[in-house]
Every structure is written in C-alpha cells, then in structure tokens.
Amino acid sequence: MNRKVSIGRHRRNCTVCRHPDRSDIERQFIDWRSPAVIANEFGLSDRSSVYRHAHALGLLMKRQRNVRAALERIIERTDEVDVTATAVVSAVQAYSKINAAGQWFERSETIDINALFERMTNSELEAYARDGTVPDWFLSATGDNTQSA
C-alpha cells in the first residue's frame, strides 16, 4: 500500500513525534536497531508505532541506504556470538562493496601494485618510507580516496 500520509495528522497522533527522545529513536531506526527493541527501550506501545513513524517521515529509505550500519553491527559482534568464519567473511565482503550512499558496487579491474611502486620517483619512495604517503596519481590508480600509513 502506497498512500500519502497526512503529516499534520500523523504528528498529532504519533507517540514517536511527541516523545522527548524522538531524535534518538529515529537515529536508532536508521542505524538498523530492532523496532521492537526501540519500542521497548523508549516505552512505546509496540514496534508498529516505530514503523508507522518511519513510514510517515520517509525513514525507511534512509535506513535502506544505511545498510552498512547493519553490516557493521554484525561484524562488531563476532566476538560476542557464535558465528562461522564464512559468515564473518561474507559480512566483511558485503560491507566492502557498499559505498557511503548505500549502493552496491563491484570492482572488476585488477591493479599491479608492484608496477605502481616501480613508477614512483626516488623522492616519492622516500616520502612513502618516511611517513606512508603516496602521490595523488598512485591513489587515483588504485581507486583509493583516502590517505593512510
């Protein structure tokens, strides 16, 4: 069902909208916390109140784009629950293929890192040895947009 929600009516009747911790509730929903747990923690009637609020305010799309948060929760709990190595590797692999906008992408090219190091000048190699920095062209060639040691 895809009907238009009256925001004014929703806000008047919504327990989440009137809740003093509304922003925390919304943040936790977007970060893939269980709506049942959220409802229990914040004293809401049930998980359907969280879902109704999320639907009315368009939080479902934000949550879907934030699938990385769900994967982060799985990865971070590997030492707290019994999981298989395959499950952890699968979660990490999936996490690495989702960009900041929540879009899945596959890398298809291969990069010869040795060839890139061979292209570096002596001063670039010295900078890498000294503080771990590589030239901008190196980062562009690897598709990396971060600089780390």
N, CA, C and O atoms as a GROMACS GRO file, in nm:
protein
  596
    1MET      N    1   0.085  -0.117   0.000
    1MET     CA    2   0.000   0.000   0.000
    1MET      C    3   0.090   0.123   0.000
    1MET      O    4   0.182   0.134   0.081
    2ASN      N    5   0.062   0.216  -0.090
    2ASN     CA    6   0.149   0.332  -0.106
    2ASN      C    7   0.066   0.459  -0.102
    2ASN      O    8   0.064   0.536  -0.198
    3ARG      N    9  -0.001   0.483   0.009
    3ARG     CA   10  -0.086   0.601   0.018
    3ARG      C   11  -0.011   0.716   0.082
    3ARG      O   12   0.083   0.696   0.158
    4LYS      N   13  -0.053   0.836   0.049
    4LYS     CA   14   0.007   0.959   0.101
    4LYS      C   15  -0.034   0.977   0.247
    4LYS      O   16  -0.151   0.958   0.282
    5VAL      N   17   0.061   1.015   0.330
    5VAL     CA   18   0.036   1.033   0.472
    5VAL      C   19   0.015   1.180   0.501
    5VAL      O   20   0.090   1.265   0.452
    6SER      N   21  -0.086   1.211   0.580
    6SER     CA   22  -0.108   1.348   0.626
    6SER      C   23  -0.012   1.373   0.742
    6SER      O   24  -0.033   1.322   0.852
    7ILE      N   25   0.091   1.452   0.717
    7ILE     CA   26   0.194   1.477   0.819
    7ILE      C   27   0.134   1.544   0.942
    7ILE      O   28   0.170   1.510   1.055
    8GLY      N   29   0.044   1.639   0.923
    8GLY     CA   30  -0.018   1.706   1.036
    8GLY      C   31  -0.094   1.608   1.125
    8GLY      O   32  -0.079   1.611   1.247
    9ARG      N   33  -0.174   1.523   1.064
    9ARG     CA   34  -0.249   1.422   1.139
    9ARG      C   35  -0.153   1.325   1.206
    9ARG      O   36  -0.171   1.288   1.322
   10HIS      N   37  -0.051   1.285   1.132
   10HIS     CA   38   0.047   1.193   1.189
   10HIS      C   39   0.111   1.252   1.314
   10HIS      O   40   0.117   1.187   1.418
   11ARG      N   41   0.159   1.375   1.304
   11ARG     CA   42   0.228   1.439   1.418
   11ARG      C   43   0.137   1.455   1.540
   11ARG      O   44   0.183   1.445   1.653
   12ARG      N   45   0.010   1.480   1.516
   12ARG     CA   46  -0.084   1.494   1.629
   12ARG      C   47  -0.106   1.362   1.702
   12ARG      O   48  -0.124   1.361   1.824
   13ASN      N   49  -0.104   1.252   1.629
   13ASN     CA   50  -0.137   1.121   1.687
   13ASN      C   51  -0.016   1.032   1.716
   13ASN      O   52  -0.030   0.929   1.781
   14CYS      N   53   0.099   1.070   1.670
   14CYS     CA   54   0.217   0.982   1.677
   14CYS      C   55   0.288   0.992   1.813
   14CYS      O   56   0.324   1.101   1.857
   15THR      N   57   0.305   0.878   1.877
   15THR     CA   58   0.375   0.876   2.006
   15THR      C   59   0.524   0.901   1.989
   15THR      O   60   0.589   0.952   2.080
   16VAL      N   61   0.579   0.867   1.874
   16VAL     CA   62   0.722   0.892   1.849
   16VAL      C   63   0.745   1.041   1.828
   16VAL      O   64   0.840   1.097   1.883
   17CYS      N   65   0.661   1.106   1.749
   17CYS     CA   66   0.675   1.250   1.725
   17CYS      C   67   0.669   1.330   1.855
   17CYS      O   68   0.739   1.430   1.870
   18ARG      N   69   0.587   1.285   1.948
   18ARG     CA   70   0.571   1.358   2.075
   18ARG      C   71   0.670   1.312   2.182
   18ARG      O   72   0.673   1.369   2.291
   19HIS      N   73   0.749   1.212   2.152
   19HIS     CA   74   0.842   1.156   2.250
   19HIS      C   75   0.961   1.250   2.270
   19HIS      O   76   1.012   1.304   2.172
   20PRO      N   77   1.006   1.271   2.394
   20PRO     CA   78   1.120   1.360   2.418
   20PRO      C   79   1.251   1.309   2.355
   20PRO      O   80   1.342   1.388   2.331
   21ASP      N   81   1.260   1.180   2.329
   21ASP     CA   82   1.380   1.122   2.268
   21ASP      C   83   1.359   1.086   2.122
   21ASP      O   84   1.419   0.991   2.071
   22ARG      N   85   1.275   1.162   2.055
   22ARG     CA   86   1.241   1.133   1.915
   22ARG      C   87   1.364   1.119   1.827
   22ARG      O   88   1.372   1.025   1.748
   23SER      N   89   1.458   1.209   1.839
   23SER     CA   90   1.576   1.203   1.750
   23SER      C   91   1.658   1.077   1.775
   23SER      O   92   1.712   1.019   1.681
   24ASP      N   93   1.667   1.032   1.901
   24ASP     CA   94   1.737   0.907   1.930
   24ASP      C   95   1.664   0.787   1.871
   24ASP      O   96   1.726   0.695   1.819
   25ILE      N   97   1.534   0.789   1.880
   25ILE     CA   98   1.452   0.681   1.824
   25ILE      C   99   1.474   0.674   1.673
   25ILE      O  100   1.496   0.566   1.618
   26GLU      N  101   1.468   0.788   1.606
   26GLU     CA  102   1.488   0.791   1.461
   26GLU      C  103   1.629   0.746   1.423
   26GLU      O  104   1.646   0.669   1.328
   27ARG      N  105   1.728   0.793   1.496
   27ARG     CA  106   1.867   0.757   1.466
   27ARG      C  107   1.886   0.606   1.481
   27ARG      O  108   1.949   0.542   1.397
   28GLN      N  109   1.832   0.549   1.588
   28GLN     CA  110   1.847   0.406   1.610
   28GLN      C  111   1.776   0.325   1.502
   28GLN      O  112   1.825   0.220   1.460
   29PHE      N  113   1.660   0.373   1.457
   29PHE     CA  114   1.590   0.304   1.349
   29PHE      C  115   1.673   0.307   1.222
   29PHE      O  116   1.689   0.204   1.156
   30ILE      N  117   1.727   0.423   1.187
   30ILE     CA  118   1.809   0.437   1.066
   30ILE      C  119   1.935   0.352   1.076
   30ILE      O  120   1.986   0.303   0.975
   31ASP      N  121   1.986   0.334   1.198
   31ASP     CA  122   2.106   0.253   1.220
   31ASP      C  123   2.075   0.104   1.236
   31ASP      O  124   2.160   0.028   1.283
   32TRP      N  125   1.956   0.062   1.197
   32TRP     CA  126   1.914  -0.077   1.190
   32TRP      C  127   1.897  -0.143   1.327
   32TRP      O  128   1.914  -0.265   1.339
   33ARG      N  129   1.862  -0.066   1.427
   33ARG     CA  130   1.827  -0.127   1.555
   33ARG      C  131   1.687  -0.184   1.541
   33ARG      O  132   1.606  -0.130   1.467
   34SER      N  133   1.658  -0.291   1.609
   34SER     CA  134   1.528  -0.357   1.600
   34SER      C  135   1.417  -0.264   1.647
   34SER      O  136   1.426  -0.209   1.757
   35PRO      N  137   1.312  -0.244   1.566
   35PRO     CA  138   1.199  -0.161   1.608
   35PRO      C  139   1.133  -0.212   1.737
   35PRO      O  140   1.083  -0.132   1.816
   36ALA      N  141   1.132  -0.343   1.758
   36ALA     CA  142   1.076  -0.398   1.882
   36ALA      C  143   1.161  -0.356   2.002
   36ALA      O  144   1.107  -0.322   2.107
   37VAL      N  145   1.292  -0.360   1.987
   37VAL     CA  146   1.383  -0.319   2.095
   37VAL      C  147   1.369  -0.170   2.120
   37VAL      O  148   1.367  -0.126   2.234
   38ILE      N  149   1.361  -0.091   2.013
   38ILE     CA  150   1.344   0.055   2.025
   38ILE      C  151   1.214   0.085   2.102
   38ILE      O  152   1.214   0.164   2.196
   39ALA      N  153   1.106   0.020   2.062
   39ALA     CA  154   0.976   0.044   2.128
   39ALA      C  155   0.984   0.010   2.276
   39ALA      O  156   0.934   0.085   2.359
   40ASN      N  157   1.046  -0.102   2.308
   40ASN     CA  158   1.058  -0.143   2.448
   40ASN      C  159   1.145  -0.045   2.527
   40ASN      O  160   1.110  -0.006   2.638
   41GLU      N  161   1.259  -0.007   2.469
   41GLU     CA  162   1.352   0.082   2.539
   41GLU      C  163   1.292   0.220   2.566
   41GLU      O  164   1.317   0.279   2.672
   42PHE      N  165   1.213   0.271   2.472
   42PHE     CA  166   1.160   0.407   2.486
   42PHE      C  167   1.015   0.411   2.534
   42PHE      O  168   0.952   0.516   2.533
   43GLY      N  169   0.961   0.296   2.577
   43GLY     CA  170   0.827   0.292   2.633
   43GLY      C  171   0.716   0.318   2.533
   43GLY      O  172   0.613   0.374   2.568
   44LEU      N  173   0.736   0.277   2.409
   44LEU     CA  174   0.633   0.291   2.306
   44LEU      C  175   0.544   0.167   2.307
   44LEU      O  176   0.585   0.062   2.357
   45SER      N  177   0.424   0.178   2.252
   45SER     CA  178   0.328   0.068   2.260
   45SER      C  179   0.382  -0.061   2.198
   45SER      O  180   0.376  -0.166   2.261
   46ASP      N  181   0.434  -0.053   2.077
   46ASP     CA  182   0.492  -0.170   2.012
   46ASP      C  183   0.572  -0.126   1.889
   46ASP      O  184   0.581  -0.007   1.859
   47ARG      N  185   0.628  -0.223   1.820
   47ARG     CA  186   0.714  -0.192   1.706
   47ARG      C  187   0.638  -0.126   1.591
   47ARG      O  188   0.698  -0.055   1.510
   48SER      N  189   0.508  -0.148   1.583
   48SER     CA  190   0.431  -0.088   1.474
   48SER      C  191   0.428   0.064   1.485
   48SER      O  192   0.420   0.133   1.383
   49SER      N  193   0.435   0.118   1.606
   49SER     CA  194   0.440   0.264   1.620
   49SER      C  195   0.570   0.319   1.562
   49SER      O  196   0.571   0.428   1.504
   50VAL      N  197   0.679   0.244   1.576
   50VAL     CA  198   0.808   0.286   1.518
   50VAL      C  199   0.799   0.279   1.365
   50VAL      O  200   0.842   0.371   1.296
   51TYR      N  201   0.742   0.170   1.314
   51TYR     CA  202   0.728   0.155   1.169
   51TYR      C  203   0.635   0.261   1.108
   51TYR      O  204   0.664   0.315   1.002
   52ARG      N  205   0.523   0.291   1.175
   52ARG     CA  206   0.431   0.394   1.124
   52ARG      C  207   0.502   0.528   1.115
   52ARG      O  208   0.490   0.599   1.015
   53HIS      N  209   0.576   0.563   1.219
   53HIS     CA  210   0.650   0.689   1.221
   53HIS      C  211   0.755   0.690   1.109
   53HIS      O  212   0.768   0.789   1.036
   54ALA      N  213   0.828   0.582   1.096
   54ALA     CA  214   0.931   0.573   0.992
   54ALA      C  215   0.871   0.586   0.852
   54ALA      O  216   0.928   0.654   0.766
   55HIS      N  217   0.758   0.524   0.830
   55HIS     CA  218   0.690   0.533   0.700
   55HIS      C  219   0.645   0.676   0.672
   55HIS      O  220   0.665   0.729   0.563
   56ALA      N  221   0.584   0.739   0.772
   56ALA     CA  222   0.529   0.874   0.753
   56ALA      C  223   0.638   0.976   0.724
   56ALA      O  224   0.616   1.071   0.648
   57LEU      N  225   0.756   0.958   0.782
   57LEU     CA  226   0.862   1.056   0.766
   57LEU      C  227   0.970   1.014   0.666
   57LEU      O  228   1.073   1.082   0.654
   58GLY      N  229   0.950   0.904   0.596
   58GLY     CA  230   1.046   0.863   0.494
   58GLY      C  231   1.176   0.808   0.550
   58GLY      O  232   1.280   0.817   0.485
   59LEU      N  233   1.171   0.752   0.669
   59LEU     CA  234   1.294   0.700   0.730
   59LEU      C  235   1.334   0.564   0.673
   59LEU      O  236   1.449   0.522   0.687
   60LEU      N  237   1.239   0.495   0.610
   60LEU     CA  238   1.271   0.364   0.553
   60LEU      C  239   1.378   0.374   0.445
   60LEU      O  240   1.467   0.289   0.437
   61MET      N  241   1.369   0.476   0.361
   61MET     CA  242   1.470   0.493   0.255
   61MET      C  243   1.606   0.526   0.316
   61MET      O  244   1.709   0.476   0.269
   62LYS      N  245   1.608   0.609   0.420
   62LYS     CA  246   1.735   0.640   0.487
   62LYS      C  247   1.796   0.513   0.547
   62LYS      O  248   1.917   0.492   0.541
   63ARG      N  249   1.710   0.431   0.603
   63ARG     CA  250   1.756   0.305   0.663
   63ARG      C  251   1.812   0.213   0.555
   63ARG      O  252   1.917   0.151   0.574
   64GLN      N  253   1.745   0.204   0.443
   64GLN     CA  254   1.792   0.118   0.335
   64GLN      C  255   1.927   0.165   0.282
   64GLN      O  256   2.013   0.083   0.250
   65ARG      N  257   1.945   0.296   0.271
   65ARG     CA  258   2.074   0.349   0.225
   65ARG      C  259   2.184   0.327   0.329
   65ARG      O  260   2.303   0.334   0.296
   66ASN      N  261   2.146   0.302   0.452
   66ASN     CA  262   2.241   0.285   0.561
   66ASN      C  263   2.264   0.137   0.593
   66ASN      O  264   2.287   0.102   0.709
   67VAL      N  265   2.257   0.053   0.494
   67VAL     CA  266   2.274  -0.091   0.517
   67VAL      C  267   2.413  -0.121   0.572
   67VAL      O  268   2.433  -0.224   0.636
   68ARG      N  269   2.508  -0.033   0.548
   68ARG     CA  270   2.642  -0.052   0.605
   68ARG      C  271   2.635  -0.057   0.758
   68ARG      O  272   2.712  -0.130   0.820
   69ALA      N  273   2.545   0.017   0.819
   69ALA     CA  274   2.533   0.015   0.965
   69ALA      C  275   2.492  -0.124   1.014
   69ALA      O  276   2.542  -0.170   1.116
   70ALA      N  277   2.403  -0.189   0.942
   70ALA     CA  278   2.361  -0.324   0.980
   70ALA      C  279   2.478  -0.420   0.970
   70ALA      O  280   2.498  -0.504   1.058
   71LEU      N  281   2.554  -0.408   0.863
   71LEU     CA  282   2.670  -0.496   0.847
   71LEU      C  283   2.776  -0.466   0.953
   71LEU      O  284   2.840  -0.558   1.002
   72GLU      N  285   2.793  -0.339   0.989
   72GLU     CA  286   2.888  -0.304   1.094
   72GLU      C  287   2.850  -0.372   1.225
   72GLU      O  288   2.936  -0.421   1.298
   73ARG      N  289   2.721  -0.374   1.255
   73ARG     CA  290   2.674  -0.438   1.379
   73ARG      C  291   2.706  -0.587   1.380
   73ARG      O  292   2.744  -0.642   1.483
   74ILE      N  293   2.689  -0.651   1.265
   74ILE     CA  294   2.721  -0.794   1.255
   74ILE      C  295   2.871  -0.815   1.274
   74ILE      O  296   2.913  -0.902   1.350
   75ILE      N  297   2.950  -0.737   1.204
   75ILE     CA  298   3.095  -0.752   1.210
   75ILE      C  299   3.147  -0.725   1.351
   75ILE      O  300   3.234  -0.798   1.400
   76GLU      N  301   3.096  -0.622   1.417
   76GLU     CA  302   3.142  -0.587   1.551
   76GLU      C  303   3.108  -0.692   1.656
   76GLU      O  304   3.173  -0.697   1.760
   77ARG      N  305   3.008  -0.774   1.632
   77ARG     CA  306   2.964  -0.871   1.733
   77ARG      C  307   3.027  -1.008   1.714
   77ARG      O  308   2.985  -1.104   1.779
   78THR      N  309   3.125  -1.019   1.627
   78THR     CA  310   3.183  -1.151   1.600
   78THR      C  311   3.245  -1.214   1.724
   78THR      O  312   3.253  -1.337   1.732
   79ASP      N  313   3.290  -1.134   1.820
   79ASP     CA  314   3.348  -1.192   1.940
   79ASP      C  315   3.245  -1.215   2.051
   79ASP      O  316   3.281  -1.267   2.157
   80GLU      N  317   3.120  -1.179   2.029
   80GLU     CA  318   3.016  -1.193   2.131
   80GLU      C  319   2.920  -1.308   2.104
   80GLU      O  320   2.853  -1.355   2.196
   81VAL      N  321   2.913  -1.354   1.982
   81VAL     CA  322   2.819  -1.460   1.947
   81VAL      C  323   2.892  -1.568   1.867
   81VAL      O  324   3.000  -1.544   1.812
   82ASP      N  325   2.832  -1.686   1.862
   82ASP     CA  326   2.892  -1.793   1.783
   82ASP      C  327   2.856  -1.772   1.636
   82ASP      O  328   2.740  -1.780   1.597
   83VAL      N  329   2.957  -1.745   1.558
   83VAL     CA  330   2.938  -1.729   1.414
   83VAL      C  331   3.045  -1.809   1.343
   83VAL      O  332   3.150  -1.841   1.400
   84THR      N  333   3.017  -1.842   1.220
   84THR     CA  334   3.117  -1.913   1.142
   84THR      C  335   3.210  -1.814   1.074
   84THR      O  336   3.173  -1.699   1.053
   85ALA      N  337   3.327  -1.860   1.041
   85ALA     CA  338   3.422  -1.775   0.968
   85ALA      C  339   3.361  -1.732   0.836
   85ALA      O  340   3.382  -1.619   0.791
   86THR      N  341   3.286  -1.821   0.773
   86THR     CA  342   3.223  -1.789   0.645
   86THR      C  343   3.126  -1.673   0.660
   86THR      O  344   3.120  -1.586   0.573
   87ALA      N  345   3.049  -1.670   0.769
   87ALA     CA  346   2.953  -1.561   0.790
   87ALA      C  347   3.025  -1.429   0.809
   87ALA      O  348   2.981  -1.326   0.756
   88VAL      N  349   3.134  -1.430   0.884
   88VAL     CA  350   3.210  -1.306   0.907
   88VAL      C  351   3.271  -1.258   0.776
   88VAL      O  352   3.261  -1.140   0.743
   89VAL      N  353   3.334  -1.347   0.703
   89VAL     CA  354   3.395  -1.309   0.575
   89VAL      C  355   3.289  -1.256   0.479
   89VAL      O  356   3.313  -1.158   0.408
   90SER      N  357   3.173  -1.319   0.476
   90SER     CA  358   3.065  -1.273   0.388
   90SER      C  359   3.018  -1.133   0.427
   90SER      O  360   2.994  -1.050   0.339
   91ALA      N  361   3.006  -1.106   0.557
   91ALA     CA  362   2.963  -0.974   0.603
   91ALA      C  363   3.067  -0.869   0.569
   91ALA      O  364   3.033  -0.759   0.524
   92VAL      N  365   3.194  -0.901   0.590
   92VAL     CA  366   3.302  -0.806   0.557
   92VAL      C  367   3.306  -0.782   0.407
   92VAL      O  368   3.322  -0.668   0.363
   93GLN      N  369   3.292  -0.886   0.329
   93GLN     CA  370   3.293  -0.873   0.183
   93GLN      C  371   3.177  -0.786   0.137
   93GLN      O  372   3.195  -0.697   0.054
   94ALA      N  373   3.058  -0.809   0.190
   94ALA     CA  374   2.943  -0.727   0.154
   94ALA      C  375   2.965  -0.582   0.194
   94ALA      O  376   2.936  -0.491   0.117
   95TYR      N  377   3.017  -0.562   0.314
   95TYR     CA  378   3.044  -0.426   0.366
   95TYR      C  379   3.139  -0.351   0.272
   95TYR      O  380   3.121  -0.232   0.246
   96SER      N  381   3.239  -0.421   0.222
   96SER     CA  382   3.338  -0.356   0.136
   96SER      C  383   3.283  -0.319  -0.001
   96SER      O  384   3.345  -0.241  -0.074
   97LYS      N  385   3.170  -0.375  -0.037
   97LYS     CA  386   3.111  -0.349  -0.169
   97LYS      C  387   2.999  -0.247  -0.166
   97LYS      O  388   2.936  -0.222  -0.268
   98ILE      N  389   2.972  -0.188  -0.049
   98ILE     CA  390   2.866  -0.089  -0.038
   98ILE      C  391   2.929   0.046  -0.012
   98ILE      O  392   3.006   0.063   0.082
   99ASN      N  393   2.896   0.144  -0.099
   99ASN     CA  394   2.955   0.277  -0.082
   99ASN      C  395   2.878   0.358   0.022
   99ASN      O  396   2.780   0.309   0.078
  100ALA      N  397   2.922   0.480   0.046
  100ALA     CA  398   2.862   0.564   0.150
  100ALA      C  399   2.716   0.596   0.123
  100ALA      O  400   2.641   0.627   0.215
  101ALA      N  401   2.674   0.590  -0.003
  101ALA     CA  402   2.534   0.616  -0.039
  101ALA      C  403   2.448   0.491  -0.027
  101ALA      O  404   2.330   0.493  -0.061
  102GLY      N  405   2.508   0.380   0.020
  102GLY     CA  406   2.432   0.256   0.036
  102GLY      C  407   2.414   0.178  -0.093
  102GLY      O  408   2.329   0.091  -0.101
  103GLN      N  409   2.495   0.210  -0.193
  103GLN     CA  410   2.484   0.143  -0.322
  103GLN      C  411   2.588   0.032  -0.332
  103GLN      O  412   2.703   0.049  -0.291
  104TRP      N  413   2.546  -0.080  -0.388
  104TRP     CA  414   2.634  -0.195  -0.408
  104TRP      C  415   2.719  -0.171  -0.532
  104TRP      O  416   2.666  -0.130  -0.636
  105PHE      N  417   2.846  -0.195  -0.523
  105PHE     CA  418   2.930  -0.185  -0.641
  105PHE      C  419   3.031  -0.298  -0.644
  105PHE      O  420   3.074  -0.348  -0.539
  106GLU      N  421   3.067  -0.339  -0.762
  106GLU     CA  422   3.165  -0.446  -0.782
  106GLU      C  423   3.286  -0.388  -0.851
  106GLU      O  424   3.274  -0.316  -0.950
  107ARG      N  425   3.402  -0.418  -0.799
  107ARG     CA  426   3.525  -0.381  -0.867
  107ARG      C  427   3.557  -0.490  -0.968
  107ARG      O  428   3.548  -0.609  -0.937
  108SER      N  429   3.594  -0.451  -1.087
  108SER     CA  430   3.623  -0.551  -1.188
  108SER      C  431   3.766  -0.544  -1.239
  108SER      O  432   3.813  -0.634  -1.308
  109GLU      N  433   3.836  -0.436  -1.206
  109GLU     CA  434   3.972  -0.424  -1.256
  109GLU      C  435   4.072  -0.484  -1.159
  109GLU      O  436   4.043  -0.498  -1.040
  110THR      N  437   4.188  -0.518  -1.210
  110THR     CA  438   4.298  -0.563  -1.125
  110THR      C  439   4.409  -0.460  -1.134
  110THR      O  440   4.428  -0.395  -1.236
  111ILE      N  441   4.482  -0.447  -1.026
  111ILE     CA  442   4.587  -0.346  -1.019
  111ILE      C  443   4.717  -0.414  -0.980
  111ILE      O  444   4.720  -0.494  -0.886
  112ASP      N  445   4.823  -0.384  -1.052
  112ASP     CA  446   4.955  -0.437  -1.019
  112ASP      C  447   5.025  -0.333  -0.931
  112ASP      O  448   5.083  -0.236  -0.981
  113ILE      N  449   5.019  -0.355  -0.800
  113ILE     CA  450   5.078  -0.260  -0.705
  113ILE      C  451   5.228  -0.249  -0.725
  113ILE      O  452   5.284  -0.140  -0.712
  114ASN      N  453   5.293  -0.359  -0.756
  114ASN     CA  454   5.438  -0.354  -0.778
  114ASN      C  455   5.473  -0.260  -0.893
  114ASN      O  456   5.570  -0.184  -0.884
  115ALA      N  457   5.394  -0.264  -0.999
  115ALA     CA  458   5.420  -0.175  -1.113
  115ALA      C  459   5.402  -0.030  -1.072
  115ALA      O  460   5.475   0.057  -1.119
  116LEU      N  461   5.305  -0.002  -0.985
  116LEU     CA  462   5.285   0.136  -0.938
  116LEU      C  463   5.404   0.183  -0.856
  116LEU      O  464   5.449   0.297  -0.871
  117PHE      N  465   5.456   0.096  -0.770
  117PHE     CA  466   5.574   0.135  -0.692
  117PHE      C  467   5.696   0.156  -0.782
  117PHE      O  468   5.779   0.242  -0.754
  118GLU      N  469   5.705   0.078  -0.888
  118GLU     CA  470   5.816   0.096  -0.982
  118GLU      C  471   5.809   0.230  -1.054
  118GLU      O  472   5.912   0.285  -1.092
  119ARG      N  473   5.689   0.283  -1.073
  119ARG     CA  474   5.671   0.414  -1.138
  119ARG      C  475   5.708   0.531  -1.046
  119ARG      O  476   5.734   0.641  -1.095
  120MET      N  477   5.712   0.508  -0.915
  120MET     CA  478   5.739   0.616  -0.821
  120MET      C  479   5.883   0.666  -0.834
  120MET      O  480   5.976   0.588  -0.854
  121THR      N  481   5.898   0.796  -0.821
  121THR     CA  482   6.032   0.857  -0.822
  121THR      C  483   6.100   0.830  -0.688
  121THR      O  484   6.036   0.784  -0.593
  122ASN      N  485   6.230   0.859  -0.682
  122ASN     CA  486   6.303   0.839  -0.556
  122ASN      C  487   6.245   0.923  -0.444
  122ASN      O  488   6.233   0.875  -0.331
  123SER      N  489   6.207   1.048  -0.473
  123SER     CA  490   6.152   1.133  -0.368
  123SER      C  491   6.015   1.082  -0.322
  123SER      O  492   5.982   1.092  -0.204
  124GLU      N  493   5.935   1.027  -0.414
  124GLU     CA  494   5.806   0.969  -0.376
  124GLU      C  495   5.825   0.844  -0.290
  124GLU      O  496   5.751   0.822  -0.194
  125LEU      N  497   5.925   0.762  -0.326
  125LEU     CA  498   5.955   0.643  -0.246
  125LEU      C  499   6.004   0.681  -0.107
  125LEU      O  500   5.969   0.616  -0.009
  126GLU      N  501   6.086   0.787  -0.099
  126GLU     CA  502   6.136   0.833   0.031
  126GLU      C  503   6.021   0.883   0.118
  126GLU      O  504   6.017   0.856   0.238
  127ALA      N  505   5.928   0.957   0.058
  127ALA     CA  506   5.812   1.006   0.133
  127ALA      C  507   5.728   0.889   0.183
  127ALA      O  508   5.677   0.892   0.295
  128TYR      N  509   5.714   0.786   0.102
  128TYR     CA  510   5.638   0.668   0.143
  128TYR      C  511   5.708   0.598   0.258
  128TYR      O  512   5.643   0.556   0.355
  129ALA      N  513   5.841   0.584   0.249
  129ALA     CA  514   5.916   0.518   0.355
  129ALA      C  515   5.914   0.598   0.484
  129ALA      O  516   5.909   0.542   0.594
  130ARG      N  517   5.919   0.730   0.471
  130ARG     CA  518   5.926   0.819   0.588
  130ARG      C  519   5.792   0.826   0.662
  130ARG      O  520   5.788   0.806   0.783
  131ASP      N  521   5.682   0.854   0.590
  131ASP     CA  522   5.555   0.876   0.659
  131ASP      C  523   5.435   0.805   0.597
  131ASP      O  524   5.321   0.833   0.634
  132GLY      N  525   5.459   0.715   0.504
  132GLY     CA  526   5.349   0.636   0.448
  132GLY      C  527   5.264   0.705   0.344
  132GLY      O  528   5.161   0.651   0.304
  133THR      N  529   5.304   0.823   0.299
  133THR     CA  530   5.225   0.893   0.198
  133THR      C  531   5.264   0.847   0.058
  133THR      O  532   5.380   0.818   0.029
  134VAL      N  533   5.164   0.841  -0.026
  134VAL     CA  534   5.188   0.809  -0.167
  134VAL      C  535   5.137   0.925  -0.251
  134VAL      O  536   5.052   1.001  -0.205
  135PRO      N  537   5.188   0.940  -0.372
  135PRO     CA  538   5.144   1.052  -0.456
  135PRO      C  539   4.997   1.038  -0.498
  135PRO      O  540   4.941   0.929  -0.499
  136ASP      N  541   4.937   1.152  -0.533
  136ASP     CA  542   4.796   1.152  -0.574
  136ASP      C  543   4.771   1.059  -0.692
  136ASP      O  544   4.667   0.993  -0.697
  137TRP      N  545   4.864   1.054  -0.787
  137TRP     CA  546   4.842   0.968  -0.903
  137TRP      C  547   4.834   0.821  -0.862
  137TRP      O  548   4.763   0.743  -0.924
  138PHE      N  549   4.906   0.784  -0.757
  138PHE     CA  550   4.903   0.647  -0.706
  138PHE      C  551   4.764   0.614  -0.651
  138PHE      O  552   4.708   0.508  -0.679
  139LEU      N  553   4.710   0.708  -0.573
  139LEU     CA  554   4.577   0.689  -0.516
  139LEU      C  555   4.472   0.681  -0.626
  139LEU      O  556   4.380   0.599  -0.619
  140SER      N  557   4.485   0.765  -0.727
  140SER     CA  558   4.389   0.763  -0.839
  140SER      C  559   4.394   0.628  -0.911
  140SER      O  560   4.291   0.573  -0.950
  141ALA      N  561   4.515   0.575  -0.928
  141ALA     CA  562   4.531   0.448  -0.999
  141ALA      C  563   4.472   0.332  -0.921
  141ALA      O  564   4.425   0.235  -0.981
  142THR      N  565   4.472   0.340  -0.789
  142THR     CA  566   4.418   0.231  -0.707
  142THR      C  567   4.272   0.250  -0.675
  142THR      O  568   4.207   0.159  -0.623
  143GLY      N  569   4.217   0.368  -0.705
  143GLY     CA  570   4.077   0.396  -0.674
  143GLY      C  571   4.056   0.431  -0.529
  143GLY      O  572   3.942   0.436  -0.483
  144ASP      N  573   4.164   0.455  -0.455
  144ASP     CA  574   4.156   0.489  -0.313
  144ASP      C  575   4.143   0.640  -0.300
  144ASP      O  576   4.219   0.714  -0.361
  145ASN      N  577   4.048   0.685  -0.219
  145ASN     CA  578   4.032   0.829  -0.198
  145ASN      C  579   4.072   0.868  -0.056
  145ASN      O  580   4.039   0.977  -0.008
  146THR      N  581   4.143   0.777   0.012
  146THR     CA  582   4.190   0.809   0.147
  146THR      C  583   4.342   0.796   0.150
  146THR      O  584   4.400   0.728   0.065
  147GLN      N  585   4.403   0.859   0.245
  147GLN     CA  586   4.547   0.851   0.262
  147GLN      C  587   4.574   0.789   0.396
  147GLN      O  588   4.536   0.845   0.499
  148SER      N  589   4.638   0.675   0.399
  148SER     CA  590   4.670   0.613   0.527
  148SER      C  591   4.810   0.556   0.524
  148SER      O  592   4.865   0.524   0.418
  149ALA      N  593   4.866   0.544   0.643
  149ALA     CA  594   5.002   0.489   0.654
  149ALA      C  595   4.999   0.338   0.653
  149ALA      O  596   5.104   0.274   0.661
   0.00000   0.00000   0.00000
